[in-house]
Amino acid sequence: MPLTVVRREHHHLYGRQPRSAAAQRAVDALLRLQHAEEQQIEHARTESGMSKNEFLAVRYLLQAHRDERAMGPKDLAVMLAVSNASVTKLVDALVERGDVVRTAHPSDRRAQVLEPTEQAAATIEASYAHFHQIVVEVFDGLSDGDNQAVAHALGQVVGALAEAVPEPADEYTVRETVDATS
């Protein structure tokens, strides 16, 4: 019974129902896509052999590495919303498994920099490869017009969601300053 509930929960729309049958089919497809993505991410995590926080930590470290940003344990603690003690235990496990290396910070000798290893990158990439390949193959099979329509519709959904709940600013977001005299 519990798995039946979990498997069917994504069919429930918490807002008002769409006005047309076509809009209902589009909303249903979007909800099924969201559910399928959640399942694929959980499958990728399971395939990696990592806990949820280990998996997220390695993904965050890989992204920081791609962005050429140094990331330390304190950054991970904030990103994962865990204590410093928890992140230390998590990093210790990742280092022991060969997924992360610790190095000295170049300008702060008290700080550490965490770097994902090639092994960790290969694990994450292998975990996502099947899911991403399926998505690419489906869109490669659509006409340019269909792809433009999908991109436009999804762009509108993303834009409306971002307006409703803006993404929080980070240290890389440039904000316009408001003149205090106006």
Helices and strands as residue ranges (DSSP letters): H 2-8, G 9-11, H 21-48, H 52-66, H 73-80, H 84-97, E 100-104, E 112-116, H 118-140, H 144-164
